[in-house]
Amino acid sequence: MFDVVVIGAGVAGMTAALNARRGGKTVLLIEQETIGGQIAVSPRVENIPSIKEISGEQYSSMLFEQISDLGVDFELEKVLSINKEDNIFKITTDYNVHEAKTVIIACGVKPRHIGVEREEELIGKGVSYCAVCDGAFFKGEDVALIGDANTALQYALQLSSYCNHVYICALFDHLFADDILCQRVKNTENISIDYEIELKQFIGEDSLTGLIFENTKTHEIKKYDVKAAFIAIGQIPDNDRYANLVELDRGYIVTNELMETKTEGLYAAGDCRKKTFRQVVTAENDGMIAALRAINYLNSH
């Protein structure tokens, strides 16, 4: 029996675990994939106060080391469901059933897929959603980056350091990234940007060999001979497994400003919840508030 079980070891989840443990509570942190969540695959993070620049992987490792030293328990498991019986939460995973007095859901979001035929078939064979994870496999090759916001441009800059050429393929007529990233991309010689094009086809049998795009205005067809397509078009929530205990709005968990869900003792923090801004510092803020509310709940019961 734990005082607090935190689901998700991203920035929000680890911040929640940190503060719950510092509050003297027993804490179990459950993660199904990668320590650090989305931030772990960011090559450069520059929006954390007092830290001028750091890699997402380094930042995640530092935070995980901090909570481990404090005595937070950790399990690499996938949560399948949560149920509440007699004021005790039962968290069922693919390996165990854990019990807790309070739960903080901080499971983040997952990459959005384009939905073009053969996309799923070619994942790991040239189609990727993580340039940090898979970019090095395509050193010296021409690659495409599909997307137009901060993550996409960060990926493009990283890929440009070892790929022959990076084609940024944007659906709209402008980029949605921060100005500083846009300028870096436009000033990088081996990056080019094509606007108002929509992916129509993946080419390749056993692995990706090219992409077919259509211009959304002129309907001109353009082919790119590339060995890899990195897709960075946003994320989507994955909270259906908690629908018995939380209210969902377009898949996101609804909370109040105190991170409280409709179920007493159950909180949500970070990108998995309905909110306006999704940044490192807002995730940390959510995790801190959720932990403090959980501590107050435990102390008052």
C-alpha positions as CSV (number, residue, x, y, z in Angstrom):
1,M,0.0,0.0,0.0
2,F,1.4,3.4,-1.1
3,D,0.3,6.8,0.0
4,V,0.6,8.1,-3.6
5,V,0.9,6.3,-6.9
6,V,2.0,8.5,-9.8
7,I,1.3,7.2,-13.3
8,G,3.8,8.6,-15.8
9,A,7.5,9.5,-15.4
10,G,7.4,12.7,-17.5
11,V,8.2,16.1,-16.0
12,A,4.8,16.4,-14.4
13,G,4.9,12.9,-12.9
14,M,8.4,13.2,-11.6
15,T,7.7,16.6,-10.1
16,A,4.7,15.2,-8.4
17,A,6.7,12.2,-7.1
18,L,9.4,14.5,-5.8
19,N,7.1,16.7,-3.8
20,A,5.0,13.9,-2.5
21,R,8.1,12.2,-1.2
22,R,9.4,15.4,0.3
23,G,6.1,15.7,2.1
24,G,6.9,12.4,3.8
25,K,4.6,10.1,1.8
26,T,5.4,6.7,0.3
27,V,5.4,7.0,-3.5
28,L,5.4,4.6,-6.4
29,L,6.1,6.0,-9.8
30,I,4.9,3.9,-12.8
31,E,6.1,4.4,-16.3
32,Q,5.4,2.2,-19.4
33,E,8.0,3.6,-21.8
34,T,10.6,6.4,-21.4
35,I,11.8,8.3,-18.4
36,G,11.1,12.0,-19.0
37,G,8.3,11.6,-21.5
38,Q,8.2,14.0,-24.4
39,I,11.0,16.2,-23.1
40,A,13.4,13.3,-23.1
41,V,13.6,13.3,-26.9
42,S,14.1,17.1,-27.2
43,P,17.7,17.8,-28.3
44,R,17.7,21.3,-26.8
45,V,15.6,22.8,-24.0
46,E,15.9,26.5,-23.5
47,N,12.7,27.6,-21.7
48,I,13.5,26.4,-18.1
49,P,14.2,29.4,-15.8
50,S,17.9,29.5,-14.6
51,I,19.0,26.8,-17.1
52,K,20.2,28.5,-20.3
53,E,20.3,25.3,-22.3
54,I,20.1,21.6,-21.6
55,S,19.2,18.5,-23.5
56,G,15.8,16.9,-22.6
57,E,17.6,13.6,-21.9
58,Q,20.0,15.2,-19.4
59,Y,17.2,17.1,-17.7
60,S,15.1,14.0,-17.3
61,S,18.0,12.0,-16.0
62,M,18.8,14.6,-13.4
63,L,15.2,14.7,-12.2
64,F,14.9,10.9,-12.1
65,E,18.2,10.7,-10.1
66,Q,16.8,13.3,-7.6
67,I,13.6,11.4,-6.9
68,S,15.4,8.0,-6.8
69,D,17.8,9.4,-4.1
70,L,14.7,10.5,-2.1
71,G,13.4,7.0,-2.1
72,V,10.6,7.0,-4.7
73,D,9.8,3.5,-5.8
74,F,9.7,2.8,-9.6
75,E,8.1,0.2,-11.8
76,L,8.4,-0.1,-15.6
77,E,4.8,-1.3,-16.3
78,K,1.8,-0.3,-18.4
79,V,-1.3,0.8,-16.4
80,L,-4.4,-0.9,-17.7
81,S,-7.1,0.4,-15.4
82,I,-7.8,2.1,-12.1
83,N,-10.6,1.3,-9.7
84,K,-11.6,2.7,-6.3
85,E,-13.0,0.4,-3.6
86,D,-13.6,1.5,0.0
87,N,-11.4,4.6,-0.5
88,I,-8.5,2.6,-1.8
89,F,-7.3,2.8,-5.4
90,K,-6.4,-0.4,-7.2
91,I,-4.1,0.2,-10.1
92,T,-3.9,-2.8,-12.5
93,T,-0.9,-3.0,-14.7
94,D,0.3,-5.6,-17.2
95,Y,2.3,-7.2,-14.4
96,N,0.8,-6.3,-11.0
97,V,-2.0,-4.8,-9.0
98,H,-0.9,-1.9,-6.8
99,E,-2.9,-0.3,-4.0
100,A,-2.8,3.4,-3.1
101,K,-4.6,5.9,-1.0
102,T,-4.2,8.6,-3.7
103,V,-3.3,8.6,-7.4
104,I,-1.9,11.2,-9.7
105,I,-2.3,10.6,-13.4
106,A,0.5,12.2,-15.4
107,C,0.7,10.0,-18.4
108,G,1.2,12.7,-21.0
109,V,0.2,12.2,-24.6
110,K,1.3,10.1,-27.6
111,P,2.4,11.1,-31.1
112,R,-0.3,11.9,-33.6
113,H,-0.2,9.7,-36.8
114,I,-1.0,11.1,-40.2
115,G,-3.3,8.3,-41.2
116,V,-2.0,7.7,-44.7
117,E,-2.0,4.1,-46.0
118,R,1.0,2.0,-45.1
119,E,2.1,4.4,-42.3
120,E,1.8,1.7,-39.6
121,E,3.4,-0.9,-41.8
122,L,6.6,1.2,-42.3
123,I,7.1,2.3,-38.7
124,G,10.7,1.4,-37.9
125,K,11.4,0.9,-41.6
126,G,11.8,4.6,-42.4
127,V,8.8,6.1,-40.7
128,S,9.5,7.5,-37.3
129,Y,8.0,9.9,-34.7
130,C,11.3,10.5,-32.9
131,A,14.3,12.0,-34.6
132,V,16.4,11.8,-31.4
133,C,15.7,8.0,-31.2
134,D,16.1,7.1,-34.9
135,G,17.9,10.0,-36.7
136,A,21.4,8.6,-36.5
137,F,20.3,5.6,-38.6
138,F,20.1,7.9,-41.6
139,K,23.4,9.7,-41.4
140,G,24.4,11.0,-44.8
141,E,20.9,10.5,-46.3
142,D,18.1,12.8,-47.5
143,V,15.2,12.8,-45.0
144,A,11.8,14.5,-44.7
145,L,10.4,16.2,-41.6
146,I,6.6,16.5,-41.7
147,G,5.4,19.2,-39.3
148,D,5.6,22.9,-38.7
149,A,5.8,23.6,-34.9
150,N,8.6,23.7,-32.3
151,T,9.2,19.9,-32.1
152,A,9.4,19.6,-35.8
153,L,11.9,22.4,-36.2
154,Q,14.0,21.1,-33.3
155,Y,14.1,17.7,-35.0
156,A,15.0,19.3,-38.4
157,L,18.0,21.2,-36.8
158,Q,19.2,18.0,-35.2
159,L,18.9,16.0,-38.4
160,S,20.7,18.6,-40.4
161,S,23.9,18.0,-38.4
162,Y,24.4,14.6,-39.8
163,C,21.9,14.1,-42.7
164,N,22.7,15.2,-46.2
165,H,19.5,17.2,-46.6
166,V,16.3,17.8,-44.6
167,Y,13.1,18.6,-46.3
168,I,10.5,20.3,-44.0
169,C,7.1,19.6,-45.4
170,A,4.5,22.0,-44.0
171,L,0.7,21.7,-44.5
172,F,0.1,25.4,-44.1
173,D,1.6,28.6,-45.6
174,H,3.7,29.4,-42.6
175,L,5.5,27.8,-39.6
176,F,4.0,27.8,-36.1
177,A,7.3,27.6,-34.2
178,D,9.1,30.1,-32.0
179,D,10.8,32.9,-34.0
180,I,14.3,31.9,-32.9
181,L,13.8,28.3,-34.2
182,C,12.3,29.6,-37.5
183,Q,15.4,31.7,-38.0
184,R,17.8,28.9,-37.2
185,V,16.1,26.6,-39.7
186,K,16.0,29.2,-42.4
187,N,19.7,30.0,-41.9
188,T,20.7,26.3,-42.1
189,E,22.0,25.5,-45.6
190,N,20.9,21.9,-45.9
191,I,17.3,22.5,-44.7
192,S,14.6,23.5,-47.2
193,I,11.0,24.2,-46.5
194,D,8.0,23.4,-48.7
195,Y,4.7,25.0,-47.7
196,E,1.1,24.0,-48.4
197,I,1.8,20.3,-49.2
198,E,-0.1,17.3,-48.0
199,L,1.2,13.8,-47.8
200,K,-0.6,11.4,-50.1
201,Q,1.6,8.2,-50.3
202,F,4.5,6.4,-48.7
203,I,6.7,4.7,-51.3
204,G,8.7,1.6,-50.7
205,E,8.3,-2.2,-50.2
206,D,10.4,-3.4,-47.3
207,S,11.5,0.1,-46.3
208,L,10.7,3.7,-47.2
209,T,12.2,5.0,-50.4
210,G,10.1,8.1,-51.0
211,L,7.1,10.2,-50.4
212,I,4.3,11.7,-52.6
213,F,2.9,15.1,-51.7
214,E,0.1,17.2,-53.3
215,N,0.1,21.0,-53.2
216,T,-3.1,22.0,-51.4
217,K,-3.7,25.0,-53.7
218,T,-2.3,24.1,-57.1
219,H,-2.8,20.3,-56.7
220,E,0.7,19.8,-58.2
221,I,2.2,16.4,-57.3
222,K,5.7,16.3,-55.9
223,K,7.9,13.3,-55.1
224,Y,10.7,13.2,-52.5
225,D,13.3,10.5,-52.7
226,V,14.1,10.1,-49.0
227,K,15.0,7.2,-46.8
228,A,13.2,8.5,-43.7
229,A,10.1,10.5,-42.8
230,F,10.0,11.9,-39.3
231,I,6.5,12.9,-38.4
232,A,6.0,15.6,-35.8
233,I,2.4,16.9,-36.1
234,G,1.4,17.0,-32.5
235,Q,0.2,14.6,-29.8
236,I,-3.1,13.1,-28.7
237,P,-4.3,12.0,-25.2
238,D,-4.6,8.3,-24.2
239,N,-6.9,8.5,-21.2
240,D,-9.8,6.1,-22.1
241,R,-8.6,3.6,-19.5
242,Y,-9.4,6.1,-16.8
243,A,-12.9,7.1,-18.1
244,N,-14.6,5.3,-15.2
245,L,-13.2,7.8,-12.7
246,V,-12.6,11.0,-14.6
247,E,-14.4,13.3,-16.9
248,L,-12.9,13.5,-20.4
249,D,-13.1,16.4,-22.9
250,R,-11.8,15.4,-26.3
251,G,-9.8,12.8,-24.6
252,Y,-8.2,15.1,-22.1
253,I,-8.8,14.7,-18.3
254,V,-10.9,17.6,-16.9
255,T,-9.6,19.0,-13.6
256,N,-10.0,22.2,-11.6
257,E,-7.1,24.5,-10.9
258,L,-6.0,22.3,-8.0
259,M,-5.6,19.3,-10.4
260,E,-8.6,17.5,-8.8
261,T,-10.7,15.2,-10.9
262,K,-14.3,14.3,-10.2
263,T,-13.1,11.4,-8.0
264,E,-11.9,12.3,-4.5
265,G,-8.2,11.5,-4.1
266,L,-7.5,11.2,-7.8
267,Y,-5.6,14.0,-9.5
268,A,-4.2,14.7,-13.0
269,A,-1.2,16.7,-14.0
270,G,0.7,17.7,-17.2
271,D,-0.2,17.3,-20.8
272,C,-2.8,14.6,-20.2
273,R,-5.2,17.1,-18.6
274,K,-7.3,19.7,-20.3
275,K,-5.3,23.0,-20.3
276,T,-4.3,25.9,-22.4
277,F,-0.5,25.8,-22.3
278,R,1.7,22.8,-22.5
279,Q,5.3,23.6,-21.6
280,V,8.0,22.1,-19.2
281,V,7.3,24.7,-16.5
282,T,3.5,24.3,-16.7
283,A,3.9,20.5,-16.3
284,E,6.1,21.1,-13.3
285,N,3.5,23.5,-11.8
286,D,0.8,20.9,-12.3
287,G,2.9,18.2,-10.7
288,M,3.7,20.4,-7.7
289,I,0.0,21.3,-7.1
290,A,-1.2,17.7,-7.5
291,A,1.3,16.5,-5.0
292,L,0.4,19.2,-2.4
293,R,-3.3,18.4,-2.8
294,A,-2.6,14.7,-2.4
295,I,-0.6,15.4,0.8
296,N,-3.5,17.6,2.1
297,Y,-6.0,14.9,1.3
298,L,-3.9,12.2,3.1
299,N,-3.3,14.4,6.1
300,S,-7.0,15.2,6.5
301,H,-8.1,11.5,6.2
